[in-house]
């Protein structure tokens, strides 16, 4: 019997400790896939410059790189499905057998357990992929053009600060939402229409508050990222860089922007998963 089933503690850290080899395998494949992806804009820029000079060398490099990315990505997705299906089966079975918890709460926790495993299968890879993409793109930007690279790092730190400041509020809202979800079966079985309406209104309220917080973080981050991209366009065009270099720099900037925009949602999901893990593990 594995640790998660024996101890009944399906927290984020508990799942990691129990299944760390399998999860490390999926994350390693993801890291390889994303690191190879970081090289794509640079190789594409080389291919553009080579084609301008009448040379196909860069094109063949690009074809080979894309083939490897495709192979690693396919293997990772096939492996992920099997790993996380097994993890959910273990956690759900343990939750269902906890007879000292009433049926309505166990039903709610089975749904929350699915969210917890989904975090490892979907949101955590998105978070890791975004961090790898950001780190790789920033490294390449510093290498290609230190001025733009430095500005990009500064914007990245500002966006990270936004997430840190909103962390406590995110956790509190997710706790309130999950409290209400655990009451759902009981409320819906009741005969009082007012109680059911109040329950559904509360669910809507906490979801709206979470969405508003995410939208605020997105808007602030987008302002800084838009300013960065506009400044980069002006700077790169005025320096007289080659077409391939300008393309690579702007592509890396767009990659940073895209990954930073993903972070508010994945960060919020990581906080939600932490709260769910503690809830399911509680007796």
Beta strands, then each sheet from edge to edge (+ up, - down):
end
